[in-house]
């Protein structure tokens, strides 16, 4: 009995599926067993037509296709090609000349042509991250995207006959596999390339004034620190937020592929751009759309799609209380679990959170010339929508200034990016593998070394502001980032003082 391999999603990760086929004596029939979805069951008609139109004699026997393991639900039309290839090889009585574990993906047309499937990139990338596959047959039109994935031999197939020829003799495959290169600027460290975008569609030079906010935004970008911007309407909160993801630290090739996987899961064509994701759900969005969910099949939400990028909540207090409180887990643990009766999934959430809010419901509480129309009760109710445990997960809090007629531009996105890259390389050179905002307790102890004269400042702040353990760690992480911007090995007194100035009191 011949066996080939395919895959299906189990949550957000791909699971290898063994595909077996047998011809037995009995009344002619064609059945697929192993919890196959409707799309796979319909493949019987596509496979039969493709074989007949490709001059293969469909055998008048009892045909059984088994998809193993049988307790995992299989979905997707990409099982067409592997089923047809197994059937064609048995009809022609062809065996492979080499013992290779072939993974085969592709949807079939009725004439035997092989078509692309939208889920292929995410499936194959997930398998590649598991080091599960080396030789893969894919649709020819998918080859350009898939060739970004390293260490895999891809073979583009445009017709069932090509797949059968390749399966029998790999040496007969004459098409050249072109390895695509990432089209972005890069810096190198220890043979590892890190990619970044050198063009800015939105530039910080458009932001007039707001020097404190721009300084905080640069610190936030270097370490991927969560930031909350509060100020009057029109002072530039959204402008800063929408420009921040263009100057974030560079991405490794693994990060780029991970982002491309998320784009594929979101139904988009992977762009392989070095710009990190930017997700900005409206405050009326449901909890399921933000965190993921579904009654039958758990799907990824905005929080998961913002992994390695930016999650921006504009008009933060207008989000529902359950949404804001549920956001505490992904902000702290950098992952989130979605549990349903039929699915339980976990996905990473290493994003930079940006919140923007007005000082009161009407927005004029801090304005120098406009009158606030809100009562004290309304202002307090508005503020109380953000709980202390939620605010404790914010690294940087910035009170925005009112717009002045003489405000001018002081720094561009290119200048900020240069500072970010310098700080990124400085952290790499001391052996740090993750960004400061994502340091765990052990890494915090190793890399956040405080000078003796600065220790007293931290102790005074802990006593005066009643800082929690989480707040202390966040102060140290932000101070580490400020020290990186100055290329300082140790956290000095003025680094800690600036870090403390960004804490909400």
C-alpha positions in Angstrom: 0.0 0.0 0.0 1.4 3.4 -1.1 1.4 6.4 1.2 1.9 10.1 0.7 1.5 13.1 3.1 -0.6 16.2 3.3 -1.7 18.4 6.1 -4.6 20.2 7.8 -5.0 22.8 10.4 -5.7 21.8 14.0 -6.2 25.2 15.6 -3.5 27.5 14.3 -0.9 24.7 13.8 -0.6 22.3 10.9 -0.9 18.6 11.5 0.6 16.0 9.2 -1.9 13.7 7.5 -1.0 10.3 6.1 -2.9 9.7 2.9 -3.4 6.0 2.0 -5.3 4.4 -0.9 -6.3 0.9 -1.7 -8.1 -0.9 -4.5 -10.2 -4.0 -3.4 -12.6 -6.3 -5.1 -16.3 -5.5 -4.7 -19.0 -3.3 -6.1 -17.4 -0.1 -7.7 -17.3 2.7 -5.2 -15.1 5.6 -4.1 -15.0 6.6 -0.4 -12.9 8.9 1.7 -12.7 8.0 5.4 -11.1 9.9 8.3 -13.4 12.8 9.3 -13.2 14.5 5.9 -15.0 17.8 5.4 -17.4 18.5 2.6 -14.7 20.1 0.5 -12.6 16.9 0.7 -15.7 14.7 0.0 -16.4 16.7 -3.1 -12.8 16.0 -4.3 -14.1 12.6 -5.4 -15.8 14.2 -8.4 -12.8 16.4 -9.2 -10.3 13.6 -8.9 -12.5 11.3 -11.1 -12.9 13.9 -13.8 -9.2 14.9 -13.7 -8.1 11.3 -14.1 -10.6 10.5 -17.0 -9.7 13.8 -18.8 -6.0 13.0 -18.4 -6.4 9.6 -20.2 -6.3 7.4 -17.1 -8.7 4.4 -16.9 -10.7 4.8 -13.7 -10.7 1.3 -12.1 -14.1 -0.4 -11.6 -13.1 -1.4 -8.1 -13.9 -0.5 -4.5 -11.6 2.5 -3.8 -10.9 3.6 -0.3 -8.9 6.6 0.7 -7.8 6.9 4.3 -6.8 10.1 6.0 -4.9 9.4 9.2 -5.0 10.1 12.1 -8.8 9.6 11.9 -9.7 11.6 15.0 -8.6 15.0 13.5 -11.1 16.8 11.3 -9.6 17.5 7.9 -10.5 20.5 5.8 -9.4 22.0 2.5 -9.5 21.4 -1.2 -5.7 20.9 -1.3 -6.1 17.2 -0.7 -7.2 16.7 -4.4 -3.7 16.3 -5.8 -2.4 13.9 -3.3 -5.5 11.6 -3.7 -5.3 11.8 -7.5 -1.5 11.1 -7.5 -1.9 8.0 -5.4 -4.7 6.8 -7.6 -2.7 7.5 -10.8 0.4 5.8 -9.5 -1.6 2.6 -8.7 -3.4 2.7 -12.0 -0.1 2.9 -13.9 1.6 0.6 -11.4 4.4 3.2 -10.9 6.6 3.2 -7.8 9.1 6.0 -6.9 12.8 5.3 -7.7 13.9 7.0 -4.4 12.4 6.6 -0.9 11.3 10.2 -0.3 8.6 11.4 2.1 6.6 13.4 -0.4 4.2 16.1 0.8 1.7 17.0 -1.9 -0.7 20.0 -1.9 -3.0 21.3 -4.6 -6.6 21.6 -5.8 -7.5 19.9 -9.1 -9.4 21.3 -12.1 -11.6 18.9 -14.0 -8.9 18.8 -16.8 -6.2 17.7 -14.4 -4.7 21.1 -14.0 -3.4 22.0 -10.5 -4.7 25.1 -8.8 -3.6 27.2 -5.9 -5.3 27.1 -2.4 -5.3 30.1 -0.1 -4.3 28.2 3.0 -1.2 26.6 1.5 1.3 29.1 2.7 0.2 29.0 6.3 0.0 25.2 6.3 3.5 24.7 4.8 5.1 27.4 6.9 3.7 25.8 10.1 5.1 22.4 9.0 8.4 24.0 8.1 8.7 25.4 11.7 8.2 21.9 12.9 11.1 20.7 10.7 8.6 18.1 9.3 9.1 18.3 5.5 11.8 18.6 2.9 10.3 17.6 -0.5 7.0 19.3 -1.4 4.9 19.3 -4.5 2.9 22.5 -4.8 0.9 24.3 -7.5 3.2 26.2 -9.9 1.4 29.5 -9.3 2.1 29.2 -5.5 5.9 28.7 -6.0 6.8 32.4 -5.9 5.3 32.9 -2.5 6.4 29.6 -1.0 10.0 30.0 -2.2 10.6 32.5 0.6 10.5 29.6 3.1 14.0 28.3 3.5 15.4 24.7 3.7 12.6 23.1 1.7 12.8 21.7 -1.9 9.7 22.9 -3.6 8.5 21.5 -6.9 6.0 23.5 -8.9 3.3 21.3 -10.5 0.9 22.6 -13.2 -0.7 19.3 -14.2 -1.4 15.8 -12.7 0.9 14.3 -15.3 3.8 16.4 -14.1 3.2 15.2 -10.5 3.2 11.5 -11.6 6.5 12.0 -13.6 8.2 13.7 -10.6 6.9 11.1 -8.2 8.4 8.3 -10.3 11.7 10.0 -11.0 12.8 13.2 -9.2 15.7 13.5 -11.5 13.3 14.1 -14.4 12.1 17.4 -12.9 13.7 20.1 -15.1 12.1 23.3 -13.7 14.4 25.6 -11.8 13.3 26.5 -8.3 13.9 30.2 -7.8 14.6 31.4 -4.3 13.0 34.7 -3.7 14.9 37.4 -1.7 13.3 39.8 0.7 13.0 43.2 -1.0 14.0 45.4 2.0 17.0 47.0 3.6 18.8 44.9 6.1 21.5 44.8 8.8 23.5 41.7 9.7 24.7 40.3 13.0 26.4 36.9 13.4 25.3 35.7 9.9 21.6 36.6 10.7 19.9 39.2 8.6 17.4 41.7 10.1 15.1 43.5 7.6 13.5 46.9 7.9 11.6 49.3 5.6 13.5 52.4 4.6 10.5 54.2 3.1 8.0 56.0 5.3 4.4 56.4 4.0 3.6 58.4 7.1 6.4 60.4 8.6 7.1 61.8 12.1 8.1 65.1 10.4 4.3 65.7 10.0 3.9 65.9 13.8 4.4 69.5 15.0 5.5 70.0 18.6 4.7 67.2 21.1 8.4 66.7 22.0 7.7 64.6 25.1 5.3 62.4 23.2 7.8 61.9 20.3 10.5 61.0 22.8 8.2 58.5 24.5 7.2 57.1 21.1 10.9 56.5 20.2 11.5 54.7 23.6 8.4 52.7 23.0 9.6 51.7 19.5 13.0 50.6 20.6 11.8 48.2 23.3 8.2 47.5 22.1 6.9 49.1 25.3 3.1 49.5 25.6 2.2 53.2 25.5 -0.9 55.3 26.4 -1.4 58.7 24.9 -3.9 61.1 26.6 -4.8 64.5 25.3 -7.4 66.8 23.8 -8.9 65.9 20.4 -6.7 66.8 17.5 -3.5 67.1 19.5 -1.8 64.3 17.5 -2.4 61.0 19.3 -3.5 59.1 16.3 -0.8 60.7 14.1 1.9 59.4 16.4 0.3 55.9 16.7 0.0 55.5 12.9 3.6 56.5 12.3 5.1 54.3 15.0 5.0 50.9 13.3 7.2 52.2 10.4 10.1 52.8 12.8 9.9 49.6 14.9 13.0 47.3 15.3 14.0 45.2 12.2 12.6 41.7 11.6 14.4 38.4 11.2 13.5 36.1 8.4 11.6 33.9 10.8 9.6 36.9 11.9 8.8 37.9 8.3 7.5 34.4 7.6 5.4 34.4 10.8 3.8 37.7 9.7 3.2 36.3 6.2 1.5 33.2 7.9 -0.8 35.6 9.8 -1.6 37.5 6.6 -2.5 34.2 5.0 -4.8 33.2 7.9 -6.4 36.6 7.6 -7.3 35.8 3.9 -4.7 38.1 2.4 -1.9 37.4 0.0 1.4 37.5 1.9 3.3 40.7 1.1 6.7 39.8 2.7 7.1 43.4 3.6 9.5 44.5 6.3 6.8 46.7 7.8 5.3 45.2 10.9 1.5 44.7 11.1 -0.8 47.5 12.3 -4.2 46.5 13.6 -6.7 49.1 14.8 -10.2 47.6 15.7 -13.1 50.0 16.3 -14.3 50.3 19.8 -17.6 48.7 18.8 -15.9 45.5 17.7 -17.1 42.3 19.4 -14.9 40.4 21.9 -14.7 37.4 19.5 -13.4 39.6 16.6 -10.7 41.1 18.8 -9.6 38.0 20.7 -10.7 35.2 18.3 -13.3 32.6 18.7 -16.3 30.9 17.0 -18.8 28.3 18.2 -17.6 25.5 15.9 -14.1 26.5 14.8 -11.9 28.9 16.8 -10.5 31.6 14.5 -7.8 34.2 15.1 -8.7 37.7 16.1 -7.2 41.2 15.9 -5.0 40.5 19.0 -3.4 37.5 17.3 -3.1 39.2 13.9 -1.1 42.0 15.5 1.6 39.6 16.7 5.0 41.2 16.1 3.4 44.5 15.2 1.1 47.1 16.7 -2.4 46.9 18.3 -3.9 50.4 18.4 -7.0 51.1 20.5 -8.2 54.6 19.7 -10.8 56.1 22.1 -9.7 53.5 24.6 -12.3 54.1 27.3 -15.1 53.5 24.8 -14.1 49.8 24.4 -16.3 47.5 26.5 -15.1 46.6 30.0 -14.9 42.9 29.2 -12.7 43.6 26.2 -10.3 45.8 28.2 -10.1 43.3 31.1 -9.6 40.4 28.8 -6.7 42.3 27.2 -4.7 42.0 30.4 -3.6 38.4 29.7 -2.1 38.9 26.2 -0.4 42.1 27.4 1.3 40.4 30.3 1.8 36.8 29.1 2.4 37.5 25.4 0.0 34.7 24.5 -3.7 34.0 24.6 -5.7 30.8 24.8 -9.1 30.4 23.1 -11.2 27.5 24.4 -14.3 26.2 22.8 -16.1 22.9 23.0 -14.8 21.9 19.5 -11.4 23.7 19.6 -8.7 24.9 21.9 -6.0 27.0 20.5 -3.2 29.2 21.8 -1.3 31.9 19.9 1.4 34.4 20.5 0.7 38.0 21.1 4.1 39.8 21.2 2.7 43.1 20.0 3.2 46.8 20.9 0.0 48.1 22.4 -0.9 51.8 21.8 -3.9 53.3 23.5 -5.3 56.8 22.9 -7.9 58.6 25.0 -9.3 62.0 25.7 -9.0 63.4 29.3 -12.8 63.5 29.6 -15.9 62.6 27.5 -16.1 65.9 25.7 -12.3 66.1 25.4 -11.8 69.7 26.6 -10.8 69.1 30.3 -7.2 70.0 29.7 -7.7 72.6 27.0 -6.5 76.1 27.6 -9.2 78.0 25.8 -12.2 75.6 25.4 -14.6 74.9 28.2 -15.2 71.4 29.5 -18.9 70.4 29.5 -18.5 67.3 31.7 -19.5 67.0 35.3 -17.1 65.6 37.9 -19.2 62.4 38.0 -19.0 62.0 34.2 -15.2 62.5 34.2 -14.7 60.0 37.0 -17.0 57.5 35.4 -15.0 57.9 32.1 -11.7 57.4 34.0 -13.0 54.4 35.9 -13.4 52.4 32.7 -9.7 51.7 32.8 -8.9 49.6 35.9 -5.7 49.8 37.8 -4.6 46.2 36.8 -5.1 47.2 33.2 -3.1 50.4 33.6 -0.4 48.5 35.4 0.4 46.8 32.1 1.2 50.1 30.4 4.9 50.9 30.3 4.7 54.6 29.2 2.0 57.1 29.9 2.1 60.5 28.1 0.0 63.5 28.7 -0.1 65.3 25.3 0.2 69.1 25.0 -2.2 71.4 23.4 -1.4 72.4 19.8 0.4 75.8 19.5 0.6 78.0 16.4 4.4 78.1 16.6 4.9 74.4 16.9 7.4 73.0 14.4 8.7 69.7 13.2 11.8 68.5 15.1 12.5 64.9 14.0 11.8 62.7 11.1 10.9 59.0 10.9 14.3 58.3 9.3 16.1 59.9 12.2 14.1 57.9 14.7 14.7 54.7 12.8 18.4 55.3 12.9 18.3 55.6 16.7 16.2 52.5 16.9 18.6 50.5 14.8 21.6 51.6 16.8 19.9 50.6 20.1 18.8 47.3 18.5 22.4 46.4 17.5 23.7 47.6 21.0 21.3 45.1 22.6 22.4 42.3 20.2 26.0 42.9 21.0 25.5 42.3 24.7 23.9 38.9 23.9 20.2 39.8 24.2 17.9 37.9 21.9 14.6 39.6 22.6 13.4 43.2 22.8 13.4 45.0 26.2 9.7 45.0 26.5 9.6 41.2 26.2 12.3 40.4 28.8 11.4 37.7 31.3 12.4 37.7 35.0 15.7 35.9 34.4 16.7 38.1 31.4 15.7 41.2 33.4 18.2 40.2 36.1 21.0 39.5 33.5 20.6 42.6 31.4 19.1 45.3 33.6 22.0 46.1 35.8 21.6 49.3 37.8 24.5 51.5 39.0 24.9 51.8 42.7 23.9 55.5 42.9 20.7 54.7 41.0 19.5 52.0 43.3 18.4 54.5 46.0 16.3 56.3 43.4 14.4 53.1 42.6 13.9 52.3 46.3 12.5 55.7 46.9 10.1 55.4 44.0 8.9 52.0 45.2 8.0 53.5 48.5 6.6 56.8 47.3 4.5 55.5 44.4 3.6 52.0 45.9 4.9 50.3 42.8 3.9 46.7 42.3 6.4 44.0 41.2 5.1 44.4 37.7 5.5 48.1 37.8 9.1 47.8 39.1 10.0 45.5 36.2 8.4 47.8 33.7 10.4 50.8 35.1 13.6 48.8 34.7 12.8 47.7 31.2 12.0 51.2 30.1 15.2 52.4 31.8 17.2 49.7 29.9 15.8 51.0 26.6 16.7 54.6 27.5 20.2 53.4 28.4 20.4 51.6 25.0 19.6 54.8 23.2 22.6 56.3 24.9 24.8 53.2 24.3 25.2 52.8 28.1 26.0 49.3 29.5 24.6 50.2 32.9 21.3 51.8 33.9 22.2 55.1 35.4 20.4 57.5 37.7 19.0 59.8 35.0 17.8 56.7 33.0 15.7 55.6 35.9 14.4 59.1 36.6 13.2 59.5 33.0 11.7 56.0 33.1 9.8 56.9 36.3 8.5 60.2 34.7 6.5 58.1 32.3 4.6 56.1 35.0 1.0 57.0 35.5 0.5 58.4 39.0 
